[in-house]
Amino acid sequence: MTEMNVFAVLAALLVAAVTLRLLFPLLRAAKTAAGASRASDERREANLSISRDQLAELERERDEGSLSPADFEQAKRELERRLLEDVQGEDGGEAEKSAAPTSRKTAFALLFILPLAAAAGYALLGNPRGLDPMQTQAQARISPDQIEGMVSKLAEKLKKNPDDANGWVMLARSYKALGRYAEAAEAYSHAGALVDKEAVLLADYAEMLAQASGSLQGKPVELLARALKLDPDEPQALLLSGAAASDRRDFGAAAEHWSRLLAQLEPDSDDAKALEDAIGKARQLAAQPPHGERKGAAAAAAAGPSIGGQVSLSPKLAAEAKPGDVVFIFARAEDGQRMPLAVMRVTAGDLPLDFRFDDSMALPGGRKLSEFKTVSVEARIAKAGKAQTSSGDLFGNISGVKLGRQDVRLTIDRVQP
């Protein structure tokens, strides 16, 4: 039995139950009225018979002279009065008789009218097609082309009504769901005052710009600052502001933003644990002097063995990179494991860039640079903005770099197939 048939049967049973619940009192009333009517008829016949006998007895006593004419007339009037009362009672019986057919008519009318009214009401006000699971499944299966078509129609509508701020926000979120981040950011830019007064929308606008450009620096940071001014505890703005501060190597600010976000997460959840690790790492890095101020053997000894040098972009590939493209610089073990020993994230606009790796930059739970005699160093301009290798990335690498070496010269000069 299909879901539609099950629903129809249950609905019919429910209507039948309600109908019967209403019928029983009406039928019982009809039965009671009929019984009362029969009893009334029998009682009336008995009263008439008694009255006739009494009248005959009065007439006999008058004729015999034992009852005076005046007394006879008085007794006769009394008998007629009782007969009149009986006639009035007969009228009441007739009313009871008429009540029985009326109750039956009402009962049978409900038997047919109530189910028909329920069916007609659902047909007018409900959605009969919704009972068919094939119809609902067909409605749920919206193809990607249909989604694209709906988004395109919304975009065309907004061209004719560019002042519809809510429409622009809806379009931005639609583009975001489709992974079209640049178009999402463009849609947000048309939402005007609506975005400016909503911290959530400002944070989302900043994320779309960052996704499109590969960097949180610049306008995204400005938008995040405005979002936090409106709502200092807006979660997305805190997360992204911490990431932007970390990219600038302002680890103290990153730890501060993330700590405020951590207070909003469920304790001991996976998200909370990951954020706690990031906060701990940021605080550790914030406690260390900046690269340019690390002087003396004590500082070097505390950081352990290190490697350093400069990363640059080959002039022949300069036209292939945008200033906002994300650049990852990795130090990796040469035993085949891909998890980095240390990593830096900058943008193509920062190149050429001096870098330095030591044990203080080890990833949480990962191995340290000092555990190896030589490592490989790689720099990658990630077109997709992710650390994973993607076709079209620009990269360069050097293998066999000995620990302690500070003159590494790494050039990004190849394109990932």
Summary of the structure (lengths in Angstrom):
residues: 417
radius of gyration: 46.9
end to end distance: 55.7
largest distance: 159.2
contacts: 1206
relative contact order: 0.06
helix: 65%
strand: 12%
